[in-house]
């Protein structure tokens, strides 16, 4: 019964990246991670988009 809802590894990676990016964004907004430059957030968002595109292409095959 525990295997009813199982994500593919690519989807798991995307979900992890989105959650991690959101966490970094919130902690940076609360100034707990204010030492991180803004480019780190942009790179994380870019990584999320790249994983999304790759997953979309792989699922169409």
N, CA, C and O atoms as a printed pandas DataFrame, in Angstrom:
     atom_number atom_name residue_name chain_id  residue_number  x_coord  y_coord  z_coord
0              1         N          UNK        A               1    0.798   -1.187    0.000
1              2        CA          UNK        A               1    0.000    0.000    0.000
2              3         C          UNK        A               1    0.848    1.262    0.000
3              4         O          UNK        A               1    0.366    2.311   -0.427
4              5         N          UNK        A               2    2.066    1.203    0.452
5              6        CA          UNK        A               2    2.912    2.380    0.530
6              7         C          UNK        A               2    3.439    2.851   -0.808
7              8         O          UNK        A               2    3.959    3.963   -0.901
8              9         N          UNK        A               3    3.320    2.035   -1.857
9             10        CA          UNK        A               3    3.851    2.385   -3.171
10            11         C          UNK        A               3    2.793    2.957   -4.108
11            12         O          UNK        A               3    2.997    2.972   -5.322
12            13         N          UNK        A               4    1.682    3.423   -3.579
13            14        CA          UNK        A               4    0.639    3.976   -4.441
14            15         C          UNK        A               4    1.094    5.242   -5.131
15            16         O          UNK        A               4    0.762    5.466   -6.296
16            17         N          UNK        A               5    1.846    6.073   -4.434
17            18        CA          UNK        A               5    2.264    7.355   -4.981
18            19         C          UNK        A               5    3.785    7.405   -4.970
19            20         O          UNK        A               5    4.395    7.746   -3.957
20            21         N          UNK        A               6    4.387    7.065   -6.092
21            22        CA          UNK        A               6    5.850    7.020   -6.193
22            23         C          UNK        A               6    6.290    7.933   -7.326
23            24         O          UNK        A               6    5.818    7.799   -8.455
24            25         N          UNK        A               7    7.190    8.859   -7.030
25            26        CA          UNK        A               7    7.700    9.790   -8.034
26            27         C          UNK        A               7    8.929    9.211   -8.723
27            28         O          UNK        A               7    9.689    8.441   -8.135
28            29         N          UNK        A               8    9.103    9.597   -9.973
29            30        CA          UNK        A               8   10.299    9.217  -10.705
30            31         C          UNK        A               8   11.496    9.972  -10.131
31            32         O          UNK        A               8   11.316   11.029   -9.528
32            33         N          UNK        A               9   12.706    9.457  -10.304
33            34        CA          UNK        A               9   13.888   10.136   -9.741
34            35         C          UNK        A               9   14.055   11.572  -10.234
35            36         O          UNK        A               9   14.476   12.437   -9.467
36            37         N          UNK        A              10   13.735   11.839  -11.491
37            38        CA          UNK        A              10   13.836   13.198  -12.004
38            39         C          UNK        A              10   12.849   14.140  -11.332
39            40         O          UNK        A              10   13.164   15.299  -11.062
40            41         N          UNK        A              11   11.655   13.630  -11.068
41            42        CA          UNK        A              11   10.647   14.437  -10.373
42            43         C          UNK        A              11   11.035   14.660   -8.914
43            44         O          UNK        A              11   10.783   15.727   -8.355
44            45         N          UNK        A              12   11.641   13.664   -8.310
45            46        CA          UNK        A              12   12.115   13.821   -6.934
46            47         C          UNK        A              12   13.199   14.890   -6.856
47            48         O          UNK        A              12   13.219   15.700   -5.930
48            49         N          UNK        A              13   14.101   14.886   -7.839
49            50        CA          UNK        A              13   15.155   15.889   -7.873
50            51         C          UNK        A              13   14.564   17.285   -8.046
51            52         O          UNK        A              13   14.990   18.230   -7.382
52            53         N          UNK        A              14   13.587   17.414   -8.934
53            54        CA          UNK        A              14   12.954   18.702   -9.155
54            55         C          UNK        A              14   12.247   19.183   -7.889
55            56         O          UNK        A              14   12.361   20.353   -7.524
56            57         N          UNK        A              15   11.530   18.303   -7.227
57            58        CA          UNK        A              15   10.838   18.667   -5.993
58            59         C          UNK        A              15   11.832   19.085   -4.917
59            60         O          UNK        A              15   11.592   20.058   -4.203
60            61         N          UNK        A              16   12.940   18.366   -4.791
61            62        CA          UNK        A              16   13.968   18.726   -3.828
62            63         C          UNK        A              16   14.559   20.097   -4.142
63            64         O          UNK        A              16   14.732   20.919   -3.243
64            65         N          UNK        A              17   14.869   20.347   -5.414
65            66        CA          UNK        A              17   15.451   21.630   -5.801
66            67         C          UNK        A              17   14.499   22.782   -5.544
67            68         O          UNK        A              17   14.919   23.845   -5.088
68            69         N          UNK        A              18   13.218   22.583   -5.834
69            70        CA          UNK        A              18   12.234   23.638   -5.584
70            71         C          UNK        A              18   12.132   23.925   -4.095
71            72         O          UNK        A              18   12.118   25.089   -3.694
72            73         N          UNK        A              19   12.062   22.891   -3.271
73            74        CA          UNK        A              19   11.975   23.084   -1.825
74            75         C          UNK        A              19   13.240   23.730   -1.271
75            76         O          UNK        A              19   13.167   24.615   -0.418
76            77         N          UNK        A              20   14.388   23.294   -1.751
77            78        CA          UNK        A              20   15.657   23.860   -1.296
78            79         C          UNK        A              20   15.771   25.332   -1.695
79            80         O          UNK        A              20   16.206   26.164   -0.898
80            81         N          UNK        A              21   15.382   25.648   -2.927
81            82        CA          UNK        A              21   15.426   27.026   -3.397
82            83         C          UNK        A              21   14.493   27.903   -2.577
83            84         O          UNK        A              21   14.860   29.011   -2.186
84            85         N          UNK        A              22   13.284   27.409   -2.317
85            86        CA          UNK        A              22   12.335   28.168   -1.514
86            87         C          UNK        A              22   12.863   28.388   -0.099
87            88         O          UNK        A              22   12.711   29.472    0.465
88            89         N          UNK        A              23   13.484   27.353    0.471
89            90        CA          UNK        A              23   14.059   27.490    1.817
90            91         C          UNK        A              23   15.175   28.522    1.864
91            92         O          UNK        A              23   15.242   29.332    2.789
92            93         N          UNK        A              24   16.052   28.492    0.866
93            94        CA          UNK        A              24   17.140   29.472    0.805
94            95         C          UNK        A              24   16.565   30.880    0.640
95            96         O          UNK        A              24   17.046   31.830    1.259
96            97         N          UNK        A              25   15.537   31.007   -0.198
97            98        CA          UNK        A              25   14.912   32.305   -0.433
98            99         C          UNK        A              25   14.298   32.865    0.845
99           100         O          UNK        A              25   14.456   34.046    1.150
100          101         N          UNK        A              26   13.596   32.012    1.591
101          102        CA          UNK        A              26   12.968   32.451    2.844
102          103         C          UNK        A              26   14.031   32.809    3.879
103          104         O          UNK        A              26   13.939   33.852    4.527
104          105         N          UNK        A              27   15.039   31.952    4.038
105          106        CA          UNK        A              27   16.077   32.228    5.034
106          107         C          UNK        A              27   16.898   33.465    4.666
107          108         O          UNK        A              27   17.359   34.195    5.543
108          109         N          UNK        A              28   17.075   33.690    3.379
109          110        CA          UNK        A              28   17.790   34.899    2.956
110          111         C          UNK        A              28   16.932   36.134    3.220
111          112         O          UNK        A              28   17.456   37.192    3.567
112          113         N          UNK        A              29   15.625   36.001    3.056
113          114        CA          UNK        A              29   14.712   37.097    3.347
114          115         C          UNK        A              29   14.654   37.417    4.832
115          116         O          UNK        A              29   14.443   38.567    5.215
116          117         N          UNK        A              30   14.838   36.416    5.656
117          118        CA          UNK        A              30   14.865   36.628    7.109
118          119         C          UNK        A              30   16.247   37.044    7.597
119          120         O          UNK        A              30   16.479   37.143    8.802
120          121         N          UNK        A              31   17.142   37.281    6.688
121          122        CA          UNK        A              31   18.542   37.699    6.911
122          123         C          UNK        A              31   19.372   36.657    7.664
123          124         O          UNK        A              31   20.419   36.989    8.221
124          125         N          UNK        A              32   18.919   35.415    7.686
125          126        CA          UNK        A              32   19.738   34.360    8.289
126          127         C          UNK        A              32   20.828   33.905    7.322
127          128         O          UNK        A              32   21.894   33.460    7.745
128          129         N          UNK        A              33   20.558   34.018    6.038
129          130        CA          UNK        A              33   21.545   33.676    5.017
130          131         C          UNK        A              33   21.869   34.911    4.182
131          132         O          UNK        A              33   22.039   34.816    2.966
132          133         N          UNK        A              34   21.950   36.038    4.818
133          134        CA          UNK        A              34   22.163   37.286    4.076
134          135         C          UNK        A              34   23.564   37.371    3.472
135          136         O          UNK        A              34   23.807   38.204    2.599
136          137         N          UNK        A              35   24.471   36.535    3.917
137          138        CA          UNK        A              35   25.827   36.563    3.377
138          139         C          UNK        A              35   25.896   35.953    1.976
139          140         O          UNK        A              35   26.880   36.149    1.263
140          141         N          UNK        A              36   24.847   35.207    1.575
141          142        CA          UNK        A              36   24.833   34.612    0.240
142          143         C          UNK        A              36   24.536   35.688   -0.803
143          144         O          UNK        A              36   23.606   36.476   -0.631
144          145         N          UNK        A              37   25.308   35.726   -1.868
145          146        CA          UNK        A              37   25.010   36.698   -2.922
146          147         C          UNK        A              37   23.733   36.299   -3.672
147          148         O          UNK        A              37   23.338   35.134   -3.667
148          149         N          UNK        A              38   23.113   37.258   -4.300
149          150        CA          UNK        A              38   21.872   37.024   -5.016
150          151         C          UNK        A              38   22.016   36.059   -6.175
151          152         O          UNK        A              38   21.046   35.412   -6.570
152          153         N          UNK        A              39   23.216   35.956   -6.723
153          154        CA          UNK        A              39   23.443   35.064   -7.857
154          155         C          UNK        A              39   23.184   33.611   -7.477
155          156         O          UNK        A              39   22.831   32.804   -8.336
156          157         N          UNK        A              40   23.353   33.271   -6.216
157          158        CA          UNK        A              40   23.107   31.897   -5.764
158          159         C          UNK        A              40   21.631   31.552   -5.954
159          160         O          UNK        A              40   21.293   30.458   -6.406
160          161         N          UNK        A              41   20.765   32.491   -5.606
161          162        CA          UNK        A              41   19.334   32.263   -5.799
162          163         C          UNK        A              41   18.998   32.129   -7.271
163          164         O          UNK        A              41   18.214   31.260   -7.652
164          165         N          UNK        A              42   19.580   32.975   -8.100
165          166        CA          UNK        A              42   19.326   32.900   -9.532
166          167         C          UNK        A              42   19.823   31.576  -10.109
167          168         O          UNK        A              42   19.178   31.001  -10.985
168          169         N          UNK        A              43   20.951   31.097   -9.630
169          170        CA          UNK        A              43   21.471   29.816  -10.108
170          171         C          UNK        A              43   20.580   28.650   -9.681
171          172         O          UNK        A              43   20.382   27.703  -10.442
172          173         N          UNK        A              44   20.045   28.722   -8.465
173          174        CA          UNK        A              44   19.129   27.674   -8.015
174          175         C          UNK        A              44   17.847   27.667   -8.847
175          176         O          UNK        A              44   17.343   26.604   -9.210
176          177         N          UNK        A              45   17.327   28.852   -9.146
177          178        CA          UNK        A              45   16.124   28.937   -9.984
178          179         C          UNK        A              45   16.429   28.421  -11.386
179          180         O          UNK        A              45   15.614   27.717  -11.982
180          181         N          UNK        A              46   17.590   28.768  -11.907
181          182        CA          UNK        A              46   17.998   28.279  -13.225
182          183         C          UNK        A              46   18.146   26.756  -13.218
183          184         O          UNK        A              46   17.790   26.093  -14.193
184          185         N          UNK        A              47   18.666   26.207  -12.135
185          186        CA          UNK        A              47   18.791   24.751  -12.021
186          187         C          UNK        A              47   17.417   24.090  -11.995
187          188         O          UNK        A              47   17.228   23.032  -12.595
188          189         N          UNK        A              48   16.458   24.704  -11.305
189          190        CA          UNK        A              48   15.086   24.171  -11.288
190          191         C          UNK        A              48   14.499   24.164  -12.691
191          192         O          UNK        A              48   13.883   23.183  -13.106
192          193         N          UNK        A              49   14.690   25.249  -13.414
193          194        CA          UNK        A              49   14.176   25.318  -14.784
194          195         C          UNK        A              49   14.846   24.290  -15.689
195          196         O          UNK        A              49   14.186   23.662  -16.517
196          197         N          UNK        A              50   16.148   24.121  -15.533
197          198        CA          UNK        A              50   16.871   23.148  -16.356
198          199         C          UNK        A              50   16.388   21.728  -16.078
199          200         O          UNK        A              50   16.180   20.956  -17.014
200          201         N          UNK        A              51   16.209   21.377  -14.824
201          202        CA          UNK        A              51   15.725   20.034  -14.476
202          203         C          UNK        A              51   14.311   19.838  -14.998
203          204         O          UNK        A              51   13.968   18.752  -15.465
204          205         N          UNK        A              52   13.484   20.881  -14.925
205          206        CA          UNK        A              52   12.124   20.793  -15.446
206          207         C          UNK        A              52   12.122   20.532  -16.952
207          208         O          UNK        A              52   11.380   19.679  -17.438
208          209         N          UNK        A              53   12.944   21.262  -17.675
209          210        CA          UNK        A              53   13.009   21.082  -19.135
210          211         C          UNK        A              53   13.521   19.690  -19.481
211          212         O          UNK        A              53   12.979   19.034  -20.370
212          213         N          UNK        A              54   14.549   19.237  -18.794
213          214        CA          UNK        A              54   15.104   17.909  -19.058
214          215         C          UNK        A              54   14.072   16.825  -18.754
215          216         O          UNK        A              54   13.934   15.865  -19.512
216          217         N          UNK        A              55   13.345   16.979  -17.641
217          218        CA          UNK        A              55   12.298   15.993  -17.309
218          219         C          UNK        A              55   11.185   16.002  -18.343
219          220         O          UNK        A              55   10.656   14.950  -18.702
220          221         N          UNK        A              56   10.829   17.183  -18.821
221          222        CA          UNK        A              56    9.773   17.275  -19.823
222          223         C          UNK        A              56   10.187   16.590  -21.122
223          224         O          UNK        A              56    9.395   15.876  -21.738
224          225         N          UNK        A              57   11.420   16.810  -21.527
225          226        CA          UNK        A              57   11.917   16.195  -22.756
226          227         C          UNK        A              57   11.984   14.670  -22.597
227          228         O          UNK        A              57   11.612   13.930  -23.508
228          229         N          UNK        A              58   12.454   14.214  -21.451
229          230        CA          UNK        A              58   12.574   12.772  -21.224
230          231         C          UNK        A              58   11.206   12.094  -21.155
231          232         O          UNK        A              58   11.068   10.941  -21.566
232          233         N          UNK        A              59   10.196   12.795  -20.640
233          234        CA          UNK        A              59    8.871   12.178  -20.520
234          235         C          UNK        A              59    8.138   12.124  -21.860
235          236         O          UNK        A              59    7.205   11.337  -22.021
236          237         N          UNK        A              60    8.548   12.947  -22.818
237          238        CA          UNK        A              60    7.905   12.918  -24.133
238          239         C          UNK        A              60    8.392   11.751  -24.981
239          240         O          UNK        A              60    7.734   11.388  -25.955
240          241         N          UNK        A              61    9.518   11.160  -24.638
241          242        CA          UNK        A              61   10.031   10.026  -25.420
242          243         C          UNK        A              61    9.358    8.745  -25.052
243          244         O          UNK        A              61    9.674    7.697  -25.615
